[in-house]
Amino acid sequence: FPVTIVEGEYAYSFNGSSFFTYPASSSFAIGTQQFSIECFVYLDSYPATTVAILDFGYGTGSSQPQRVQFYINSSGQPAFVRNNYPTTSSSTAVTSSIAVSLSTWTYIAVSRLSSGVVRVFVGSSQGASATISGTITSGTGITPSVGNGTVQTTRFLNGKISNLRFNLGSSFSTATVPTQPLTTVATTKMLTCQSSTVKDNSVANGGGPWTVTNSGVIVSGSGPF
């Protein structure tokens, strides 16, 4: 019998040149708040440098102060990075010691506690922990991107993402791998990569979903559940 796919169990497929973006909004402004980003990834290949899972305009120059990105590096290690301008001309990356394997669904997450401690998870295992306290610039004027960078515009994903959720105002210190599709909670600002069309499923846009702009991403019925 054919397998029935229900809403929430889909994935979005990225071909190495596709991505989609959210509109710029103050609703995404992390500032000094706690937050979490989580999703399932399926990598067809490792990137030559890095691939942006969720990018908030990160770049290494002074024109991208305090901006951040959740990414996977060329060794398959998930990481979270913040540009430290204008405090210092550097960036701080929290890189997991655990890599994501190719051709398999893997849960990854980053979470910043109210203390400023940032933890990166692969599955239920903590792969890294460091302190990134202070302000993160991620709101008005920044177009968040999924599957590529907005400043580093060649950081494309070759693979799939399912159930990407960004919560602002809540976090977690331990990770549990979800066994069913993620849903909207009170702190959810983005919920995507889980539907039969490329869209947002949060209610953070005045009680409704955001309108996303799709550049070549297609829906896949092959998901993690």
PyRosetta script that sets phi, psi and omega in degrees:
from pyrosetta import init, pose_from_sequence

init()
pose = pose_from_sequence("FPVTIVEGEYAYSFNGSSFFTYPASSSFAIGTQQFSIECFVYLDSYPATTVAILDFGYGTGSSQPQRVQFYINSSGQPAFVRNNYPTTSSSTAVTSSIAVSLSTWTYIAVSRLSSGVVRVFVGSSQGASATISGTITSGTGITPSVGNGTVQTTRFLNGKISNLRFNLGSSFSTATVPTQPLTTVATTKMLTCQSSTVKDNSVANGGGPWTVTNSGVIVSGSGPF")
pose.set_psi(1, 144.6)
pose.set_omega(1, 178.1)
pose.set_phi(2, -67.0)
pose.set_psi(2, 147.0)
pose.set_omega(2, 178.7)
pose.set_phi(3, -80.1)
pose.set_psi(3, 129.9)
pose.set_omega(3, 178.3)
pose.set_phi(4, -88.0)
pose.set_psi(4, 124.5)
pose.set_omega(4, 178.2)
pose.set_phi(5, -100.1)
pose.set_psi(5, 127.3)
pose.set_omega(5, -179.4)
pose.set_phi(6, -104.3)
pose.set_psi(6, 160.3)
pose.set_omega(6, 178.5)
pose.set_phi(7, -56.5)
pose.set_psi(7, 132.8)
pose.set_omega(7, -176.2)
pose.set_phi(8, 105.6)
pose.set_psi(8, -22.2)
pose.set_omega(8, -175.8)
pose.set_phi(9, -98.7)
pose.set_psi(9, -0.1)
pose.set_omega(9, 180.0)
pose.set_phi(10, -77.9)
pose.set_psi(10, 170.1)
pose.set_omega(10, 171.5)
pose.set_phi(11, -130.9)
pose.set_psi(11, 164.5)
pose.set_omega(11, 174.2)
pose.set_phi(12, -111.4)
pose.set_psi(12, 135.4)
pose.set_omega(12, -175.6)
pose.set_phi(13, -102.2)
pose.set_psi(13, 130.4)
pose.set_omega(13, -178.9)
pose.set_phi(14, -116.8)
pose.set_psi(14, 128.6)
pose.set_omega(14, -169.6)
pose.set_phi(15, -100.3)
pose.set_psi(15, 13.8)
pose.set_omega(15, -178.7)
pose.set_phi(16, 94.7)
pose.set_psi(16, -1.8)
pose.set_omega(16, 174.0)
pose.set_phi(17, -145.6)
pose.set_psi(17, 3.9)
pose.set_omega(17, -177.2)
pose.set_phi(18, -105.8)
pose.set_psi(18, 157.5)
pose.set_omega(18, -179.9)
pose.set_phi(19, -169.7)
pose.set_psi(19, 173.2)
pose.set_omega(19, 169.4)
pose.set_phi(20, -144.9)
pose.set_psi(20, 160.3)
pose.set_omega(20, -174.1)
pose.set_phi(21, -128.6)
pose.set_psi(21, 153.4)
pose.set_omega(21, 170.5)
pose.set_phi(22, -97.6)
pose.set_psi(22, 158.9)
pose.set_omega(22, 174.5)
pose.set_phi(23, -72.2)
pose.set_psi(23, 154.3)
pose.set_omega(23, 174.0)
pose.set_phi(24, -68.2)
pose.set_psi(24, 137.3)
pose.set_omega(24, -178.8)
pose.set_phi(25, -159.2)
pose.set_psi(25, 144.3)
pose.set_omega(25, 174.5)
pose.set_phi(26, -66.4)
pose.set_psi(26, -14.9)
pose.set_omega(26, 177.2)
pose.set_phi(27, -64.1)
pose.set_psi(27, -21.4)
pose.set_omega(27, -178.9)
pose.set_phi(28, -93.8)
pose.set_psi(28, 2.4)
pose.set_omega(28, -174.4)
pose.set_phi(29, -73.3)
pose.set_psi(29, 107.0)
pose.set_omega(29, -178.1)
pose.set_phi(30, -71.6)
pose.set_psi(30, -44.7)
pose.set_omega(30, -178.1)
pose.set_phi(31, 61.4)
pose.set_psi(31, -123.1)
pose.set_omega(31, 178.3)
pose.set_phi(32, -105.4)
pose.set_psi(32, 10.6)
pose.set_omega(32, -173.6)
pose.set_phi(33, -76.5)
pose.set_psi(33, 161.4)
pose.set_omega(33, 168.8)
pose.set_phi(34, -76.0)
pose.set_psi(34, 156.0)
pose.set_omega(34, -178.4)
pose.set_phi(35, -161.9)
pose.set_psi(35, 170.9)
pose.set_omega(35, 170.9)
pose.set_phi(36, -148.3)
pose.set_psi(36, 147.5)
pose.set_omega(36, 172.1)
pose.set_phi(37, -128.0)
pose.set_psi(37, 130.0)
pose.set_omega(37, -179.0)
pose.set_phi(38, -145.0)
pose.set_psi(38, 152.6)
pose.set_omega(38, 177.9)
pose.set_phi(39, -171.8)
pose.set_psi(39, 172.8)
pose.set_omega(39, 167.0)
pose.set_phi(40, -104.5)
pose.set_psi(40, 140.3)
pose.set_omega(40, 175.9)
pose.set_phi(41, -125.8)
pose.set_psi(41, 150.0)
pose.set_omega(41, 175.0)
pose.set_phi(42, -132.8)
pose.set_psi(42, 108.2)
pose.set_omega(42, -175.7)
pose.set_phi(43, -95.2)
pose.set_psi(43, 125.5)
pose.set_omega(43, 172.2)
pose.set_phi(44, -81.0)
pose.set_psi(44, -28.9)
pose.set_omega(44, 177.3)
pose.set_phi(45, -157.5)
pose.set_psi(45, 158.0)
pose.set_omega(45, 174.6)
pose.set_phi(46, -80.5)
pose.set_psi(46, 148.3)
pose.set_omega(46, 179.8)
pose.set_phi(47, -73.6)
pose.set_psi(47, 158.4)
pose.set_omega(47, 176.8)
pose.set_phi(48, -66.7)
pose.set_psi(48, -35.5)
pose.set_omega(48, 177.5)
pose.set_phi(49, -124.2)
pose.set_psi(49, -82.6)
pose.set_omega(49, 174.9)
pose.set_phi(50, -140.4)
pose.set_psi(50, 161.6)
pose.set_omega(50, 172.7)
pose.set_phi(51, -126.7)
pose.set_psi(51, 130.4)
pose.set_omega(51, -179.5)
pose.set_phi(52, -81.9)
pose.set_psi(52, 122.1)
pose.set_omega(52, 172.0)
pose.set_phi(53, -81.8)
pose.set_psi(53, -57.0)
pose.set_omega(53, 172.9)
pose.set_phi(54, -135.2)
pose.set_psi(54, 122.0)
pose.set_omega(54, -174.3)
pose.set_phi(55, -119.4)
pose.set_psi(55, 133.7)
pose.set_omega(55, 175.6)
pose.set_phi(56, -112.5)
pose.set_psi(56, 50.4)
pose.set_omega(56, 174.2)
pose.set_phi(57, 76.4)
pose.set_psi(57, 25.6)
pose.set_omega(57, -178.1)
pose.set_phi(58, -65.3)
pose.set_psi(58, 138.3)
pose.set_omega(58, 171.8)
pose.set_phi(59, -154.7)
pose.set_psi(59, 169.2)
pose.set_omega(59, -175.0)
pose.set_phi(60, -94.8)
pose.set_psi(60, -0.4)
pose.set_omega(60, -176.3)
pose.set_phi(61, -97.0)
pose.set_psi(61, 174.3)
pose.set_omega(61, -179.1)
pose.set_phi(62, -70.6)
pose.set_psi(62, -13.8)
pose.set_omega(62, 178.9)
pose.set_phi(63, -83.4)
pose.set_psi(63, -2.3)
pose.set_omega(63, 177.1)
pose.set_phi(64, -121.6)
pose.set_psi(64, 52.9)
pose.set_omega(64, -173.9)
pose.set_phi(65, -64.2)
pose.set_psi(65, 130.9)
pose.set_omega(65, 172.2)
pose.set_phi(66, 60.7)
pose.set_psi(66, 22.3)
pose.set_omega(66, 177.8)
pose.set_phi(67, -88.0)
pose.set_psi(67, 157.8)
pose.set_omega(67, -170.5)
pose.set_phi(68, -133.0)
pose.set_psi(68, 164.3)
pose.set_omega(68, 177.7)
pose.set_phi(69, -152.2)
pose.set_psi(69, 139.9)
pose.set_omega(69, 170.0)
pose.set_phi(70, -103.8)
pose.set_psi(70, 120.2)
pose.set_omega(70, -169.7)
pose.set_phi(71, -143.9)
pose.set_psi(71, 174.3)
pose.set_omega(71, 172.9)
pose.set_phi(72, -124.1)
pose.set_psi(72, 133.0)
pose.set_omega(72, -177.0)
pose.set_phi(73, -89.3)
pose.set_psi(73, -176.8)
pose.set_omega(73, -174.2)
pose.set_phi(74, -68.2)
pose.set_psi(74, -14.7)
pose.set_omega(74, 176.4)
pose.set_phi(75, -96.3)
pose.set_psi(75, 4.5)
pose.set_omega(75, 179.2)
pose.set_phi(76, 83.1)
pose.set_psi(76, 15.3)
pose.set_omega(76, -177.6)
pose.set_phi(77, -94.5)
pose.set_psi(77, 121.3)
pose.set_omega(77, 174.8)
pose.set_phi(78, -66.6)
pose.set_psi(78, 146.7)
pose.set_omega(78, -178.5)
pose.set_phi(79, -153.6)
pose.set_psi(79, 157.4)
pose.set_omega(79, 175.1)
pose.set_phi(80, -124.6)
pose.set_psi(80, 134.4)
pose.set_omega(80, -175.4)
pose.set_phi(81, -133.6)
pose.set_psi(81, 143.2)
pose.set_omega(81, 173.0)
pose.set_phi(82, -127.0)
pose.set_psi(82, 135.2)
pose.set_omega(82, 169.8)
pose.set_phi(83, -73.0)
pose.set_psi(83, 129.8)
pose.set_omega(83, -174.5)
pose.set_phi(84, -92.6)
pose.set_psi(84, -0.3)
pose.set_omega(84, 172.7)
pose.set_phi(85, -58.5)
pose.set_psi(85, 146.9)
pose.set_omega(85, 3.3)
pose.set_phi(86, -91.6)
pose.set_psi(86, 5.2)
pose.set_omega(86, -178.6)
pose.set_phi(87, -65.2)
pose.set_psi(87, -52.6)
pose.set_omega(87, 176.6)
pose.set_phi(88, -142.2)
pose.set_psi(88, 159.3)
pose.set_omega(88, 178.9)
pose.set_phi(89, -88.9)
pose.set_psi(89, 67.7)
pose.set_omega(89, -178.6)
pose.set_phi(90, -153.7)
pose.set_psi(90, 175.0)
pose.set_omega(90, 173.5)
pose.set_phi(91, -128.0)
pose.set_psi(91, 152.7)
pose.set_omega(91, 175.5)
pose.set_phi(92, -115.4)
pose.set_psi(92, 120.3)
pose.set_omega(92, 179.2)
pose.set_phi(93, -113.5)
pose.set_psi(93, 135.9)
pose.set_omega(93, 174.0)
pose.set_phi(94, -109.4)
pose.set_psi(94, 102.7)
pose.set_omega(94, -169.7)
pose.set_phi(95, -108.5)
pose.set_psi(95, 127.0)
pose.set_omega(95, -180.0)
pose.set_phi(96, -64.9)
pose.set_psi(96, 139.6)
pose.set_omega(96, 172.8)
pose.set_phi(97, -79.6)
pose.set_psi(97, -9.5)
pose.set_omega(97, -179.6)
pose.set_phi(98, -103.2)
pose.set_psi(98, 130.9)
pose.set_omega(98, -179.1)
pose.set_phi(99, -96.5)
pose.set_psi(99, 157.7)
pose.set_omega(99, 172.9)
pose.set_phi(100, -88.3)
pose.set_psi(100, 129.2)
pose.set_omega(100, 177.7)
pose.set_phi(101, -76.4)
pose.set_psi(101, 153.6)
pose.set_omega(101, 176.1)
pose.set_phi(102, -75.3)
pose.set_psi(102, 153.6)
pose.set_omega(102, 170.1)
pose.set_phi(103, 57.7)
pose.set_psi(103, 36.9)
pose.set_omega(103, 174.5)
pose.set_phi(104, -152.9)
pose.set_psi(104, 147.7)
pose.set_omega(104, 178.3)
pose.set_phi(105, -75.8)
pose.set_psi(105, 131.0)
pose.set_omega(105, -178.9)
pose.set_phi(106, -136.3)
pose.set_psi(106, 133.7)
pose.set_omega(106, 175.3)
pose.set_phi(107, -83.3)
pose.set_psi(107, 130.6)
pose.set_omega(107, 175.8)
pose.set_phi(108, -131.8)
pose.set_psi(108, 152.8)
pose.set_omega(108, -178.0)
pose.set_phi(109, -158.4)
pose.set_psi(109, 156.0)
pose.set_omega(109, 168.9)
pose.set_phi(110, -133.1)
pose.set_psi(110, 141.2)
pose.set_omega(110, -177.6)
pose.set_phi(111, -142.9)
pose.set_psi(111, 130.8)
pose.set_omega(111, 173.5)
pose.set_phi(112, -110.3)
pose.set_psi(112, 122.8)
pose.set_omega(112, 178.6)
pose.set_phi(113, -78.2)
pose.set_psi(113, 169.8)
pose.set_omega(113, 178.8)
pose.set_phi(114, -63.7)
pose.set_psi(114, -21.3)
pose.set_omega(114, 177.6)
pose.set_phi(115, -76.1)
pose.set_psi(115, -11.5)
pose.set_omega(115, -176.1)
pose.set_phi(116, 95.4)
pose.set_psi(116, -4.5)
pose.set_omega(116, 178.7)
pose.set_phi(117, -72.7)
pose.set_psi(117, 127.1)
pose.set_omega(117, 179.0)
pose.set_phi(118, -106.7)
pose.set_psi(118, 128.5)
pose.set_omega(118, 177.7)
pose.set_phi(119, -120.6)
pose.set_psi(119, 138.3)
pose.set_omega(119, 175.8)
pose.set_phi(120, -113.0)
pose.set_psi(120, 133.4)
pose.set_omega(120, -176.1)
pose.set_phi(121, -120.9)
pose.set_psi(121, 144.1)
pose.set_omega(121, 167.8)
pose.set_phi(122, -123.9)
pose.set_psi(122, 116.6)
pose.set_omega(122, -167.9)
pose.set_phi(123, 62.6)
pose.set_psi(123, -139.0)
pose.set_omega(123, 177.8)
pose.set_phi(124, -92.3)
pose.set_psi(124, 3.7)
pose.set_omega(124, -176.5)
pose.set_phi(125, -95.0)
pose.set_psi(125, 135.8)
pose.set_omega(125, 174.8)
pose.set_phi(126, -80.2)
pose.set_psi(126, 122.5)
pose.set_omega(126, -178.4)
pose.set_phi(127, -99.8)
pose.set_psi(127, -14.4)
pose.set_omega(127, -178.9)
pose.set_phi(128, -166.9)
pose.set_psi(128, 154.3)
pose.set_omega(128, 176.1)
pose.set_phi(129, -152.6)
pose.set_psi(129, 133.2)
pose.set_omega(129, 177.4)
pose.set_phi(130, -160.3)
pose.set_psi(130, 166.5)
pose.set_omega(130, -179.2)
pose.set_phi(131, -98.6)
pose.set_psi(131, 123.0)
pose.set_omega(131, 169.5)
pose.set_phi(132, -126.7)
pose.set_psi(132, 85.1)
pose.set_omega(132, -179.3)
pose.set_phi(133, -90.6)
pose.set_psi(133, 175.0)
pose.set_omega(133, 178.1)
pose.set_phi(134, 86.0)
pose.set_psi(134, -164.5)
pose.set_omega(134, -169.5)
pose.set_phi(135, -79.8)
pose.set_psi(135, 141.5)
pose.set_omega(135, 168.1)
pose.set_phi(136, -120.1)
pose.set_psi(136, 127.1)
pose.set_omega(136, 179.9)
pose.set_phi(137, -94.3)
pose.set_psi(137, 115.1)
pose.set_omega(137, -174.5)
pose.set_phi(138, -152.8)
pose.set_psi(138, 17.6)
pose.set_omega(138, -173.9)
pose.set_phi(139, -111.3)
pose.set_psi(139, -122.6)
pose.set_omega(139, -174.9)
pose.set_phi(140, -54.9)
pose.set_psi(140, 133.4)
pose.set_omega(140, 179.9)
pose.set_phi(141, 93.0)
pose.set_psi(141, -7.7)
pose.set_omega(141, 179.9)
pose.set_phi(142, -116.8)
pose.set_psi(142, 128.5)
pose.set_omega(142, 177.4)
pose.set_phi(143, -96.9)
pose.set_psi(143, 101.6)
pose.set_omega(143, -179.0)
pose.set_phi(144, -61.6)
pose.set_psi(144, 140.5)
pose.set_omega(144, -176.0)
pose.set_phi(145, -125.2)
pose.set_psi(145, 140.6)
pose.set_omega(145, 177.0)
pose.set_phi(146, -113.7)
pose.set_psi(146, 121.7)
pose.set_omega(146, 177.9)
pose.set_phi(147, 93.3)
pose.set_psi(147, -0.8)
pose.set_omega(147, 176.6)
pose.set_phi(148, -167.1)
pose.set_psi(148, 164.7)
pose.set_omega(148, 176.4)
pose.set_phi(149, -88.1)
pose.set_psi(149, 158.9)
pose.set_omega(149, 176.1)
pose.set_phi(150, -94.2)
pose.set_psi(150, -26.0)
pose.set_omega(150, 174.1)
pose.set_phi(151, -102.6)
pose.set_psi(151, -49.0)
pose.set_omega(151, 173.2)
pose.set_phi(152, -85.8)
pose.set_psi(152, 86.5)
pose.set_omega(152, -164.9)
pose.set_phi(153, -86.9)
pose.set_psi(153, 13.9)
pose.set_omega(153, 175.9)
pose.set_phi(154, -125.6)
pose.set_psi(154, 35.9)
pose.set_omega(154, -178.9)
pose.set_phi(155, -108.8)
pose.set_psi(155, 58.0)
pose.set_omega(155, -172.7)
pose.set_phi(156, -82.6)
pose.set_psi(156, 151.2)
pose.set_omega(156, 176.0)
pose.set_phi(157, -92.3)
pose.set_psi(157, 136.0)
pose.set_omega(157, 169.9)
pose.set_phi(158, -113.8)
pose.set_psi(158, 92.6)
pose.set_omega(158, -175.2)
pose.set_phi(159, 159.0)
pose.set_psi(159, -149.9)
pose.set_omega(159, -175.4)
pose.set_phi(160, -134.8)
pose.set_psi(160, 152.8)
pose.set_omega(160, 172.2)
pose.set_phi(161, -125.8)
pose.set_psi(161, 139.6)
pose.set_omega(161, 174.9)
pose.set_phi(162, -133.9)
pose.set_psi(162, 141.4)
pose.set_omega(162, 173.2)
pose.set_phi(163, 53.0)
pose.set_psi(163, 64.6)
pose.set_omega(163, 175.3)
pose.set_phi(164, -90.0)
pose.set_psi(164, 123.1)
pose.set_omega(164, -179.6)
pose.set_phi(165, -132.2)
pose.set_psi(165, 134.2)
pose.set_omega(165, 175.7)
pose.set_phi(166, -117.3)
pose.set_psi(166, 114.4)
pose.set_omega(166, 177.1)
pose.set_phi(167, -108.2)
pose.set_psi(167, 133.6)
pose.set_omega(167, -178.8)
pose.set_phi(168, -122.3)
pose.set_psi(168, 119.3)
pose.set_omega(168, -176.2)
pose.set_phi(169, 106.7)
pose.set_psi(169, 0.1)
pose.set_omega(169, 174.2)
pose.set_phi(170, -143.7)
pose.set_psi(170, 159.7)
pose.set_omega(170, -177.9)
pose.set_phi(171, -157.5)
pose.set_psi(171, 179.0)
pose.set_omega(171, 176.6)
pose.set_phi(172, -145.1)
pose.set_psi(172, 147.9)
pose.set_omega(172, -179.4)
pose.set_phi(173, -99.5)
pose.set_psi(173, -14.9)
pose.set_omega(173, 171.6)
pose.set_phi(174, -131.6)
pose.set_psi(174, 154.7)
pose.set_omega(174, -176.3)
pose.set_phi(175, -114.7)
pose.set_psi(175, 139.0)
pose.set_omega(175, 172.9)
pose.set_phi(176, -120.7)
pose.set_psi(176, 126.1)
pose.set_omega(176, -178.7)
pose.set_phi(177, -68.5)
pose.set_psi(177, 121.8)
pose.set_omega(177, 179.8)
pose.set_phi(178, -63.2)
pose.set_psi(178, 143.7)
pose.set_omega(178, 177.5)
pose.set_phi(179, -109.9)
pose.set_psi(179, 1.2)
pose.set_omega(179, 175.8)
pose.set_phi(180, -149.6)
pose.set_psi(180, 165.2)
pose.set_omega(180, -174.9)
pose.set_phi(181, -55.5)
pose.set_psi(181, 144.3)
pose.set_omega(181, 176.9)
pose.set_phi(182, -71.8)
pose.set_psi(182, 152.0)
pose.set_omega(182, -178.6)
pose.set_phi(183, -127.0)
pose.set_psi(183, 169.8)
pose.set_omega(183, 177.7)
pose.set_phi(184, -77.7)
pose.set_psi(184, 130.8)
pose.set_omega(184, 172.4)
pose.set_phi(185, -117.3)
pose.set_psi(185, -178.4)
pose.set_omega(185, -173.3)
pose.set_phi(186, -61.0)
pose.set_psi(186, -28.6)
pose.set_omega(186, -176.0)
pose.set_phi(187, -99.6)
pose.set_psi(187, 5.4)
pose.set_omega(187, -176.3)
pose.set_phi(188, -72.8)
pose.set_psi(188, 125.3)
pose.set_omega(188, 176.3)
pose.set_phi(189, -106.7)
pose.set_psi(189, -25.8)
pose.set_omega(189, 175.6)
pose.set_phi(190, -140.5)
pose.set_psi(190, 140.3)
pose.set_omega(190, 171.2)
pose.set_phi(191, -148.8)
pose.set_psi(191, 115.8)
pose.set_omega(191, -171.8)
pose.set_phi(192, -153.5)
pose.set_psi(192, -176.0)
pose.set_omega(192, 178.7)
pose.set_phi(193, 60.7)
pose.set_psi(193, 43.9)
pose.set_omega(193, -178.4)
pose.set_phi(194, -147.9)
pose.set_psi(194, 3.5)
pose.set_omega(194, -171.0)
pose.set_phi(195, -117.2)
pose.set_psi(195, 170.4)
pose.set_omega(195, -179.7)
pose.set_phi(196, -78.3)
pose.set_psi(196, -5.1)
pose.set_omega(196, 169.6)
pose.set_phi(197, -133.4)
pose.set_psi(197, 160.6)
pose.set_omega(197, -179.7)
pose.set_phi(198, -80.0)
pose.set_psi(198, 108.7)
pose.set_omega(198, -175.2)
pose.set_phi(199, -160.5)
pose.set_psi(199, 173.4)
pose.set_omega(199, 173.5)
pose.set_phi(200, -100.0)
pose.set_psi(200, 142.5)
pose.set_omega(200, 180.0)
pose.set_phi(201, -115.9)
pose.set_psi(201, 12.4)
pose.set_omega(201, 177.1)
pose.set_phi(202, -81.2)
pose.set_psi(202, 175.8)
pose.set_omega(202, 174.0)
pose.set_phi(203, -122.9)
pose.set_psi(203, 33.0)
pose.set_omega(203, -174.5)
pose.set_phi(204, -84.3)
pose.set_psi(204, -8.7)
pose.set_omega(204, -179.9)
pose.set_phi(205, -96.7)
pose.set_psi(205, 74.5)
pose.set_omega(205, 179.3)
pose.set_phi(206, 61.9)
pose.set_psi(206, 33.1)
pose.set_omega(206, 179.8)
pose.set_phi(207, 95.5)
pose.set_psi(207, 2.2)
pose.set_omega(207, 178.6)
pose.set_phi(208, -134.2)
pose.set_psi(208, -177.4)
pose.set_omega(208, -179.5)
pose.set_phi(209, -80.4)
pose.set_psi(209, 158.1)
pose.set_omega(209, 171.3)
pose.set_phi(210, -76.3)
pose.set_psi(210, 152.0)
pose.set_omega(210, 170.8)
pose.set_phi(211, -92.4)
pose.set_psi(211, 117.3)
pose.set_omega(211, -179.0)
pose.set_phi(212, -96.6)
pose.set_psi(212, 156.3)
pose.set_omega(212, 178.2)
pose.set_phi(213, -109.6)
pose.set_psi(213, 114.6)
pose.set_omega(213, -173.9)
pose.set_phi(214, -95.5)
pose.set_psi(214, 131.7)
pose.set_omega(214, 175.9)
pose.set_phi(215, -121.9)
pose.set_psi(215, 75.4)
pose.set_omega(215, 170.8)
pose.set_phi(216, 90.8)
pose.set_psi(216, 0.4)
pose.set_omega(216, 178.3)
pose.set_phi(217, -74.8)
pose.set_psi(217, 138.7)
pose.set_omega(217, 178.3)
pose.set_phi(218, -122.5)
pose.set_psi(218, 159.4)
pose.set_omega(218, -178.7)
pose.set_phi(219, -84.3)
pose.set_psi(219, 140.0)
pose.set_omega(219, 175.7)
pose.set_phi(220, -119.7)
pose.set_psi(220, 140.3)
pose.set_omega(220, 175.9)
pose.set_phi(221, -86.5)
pose.set_psi(221, -0.6)
pose.set_omega(221, -179.9)
pose.set_phi(222, -96.5)
pose.set_psi(222, 99.4)
pose.set_omega(222, -177.0)
pose.set_phi(223, -119.8)
pose.set_psi(223, -174.4)
pose.set_omega(223, -174.4)
pose.set_phi(224, -84.1)
pose.set_psi(224, -8.6)
pose.set_omega(224, -173.8)
pose.set_phi(225, -103.7)
pose.dump_pdb("model.pdb")
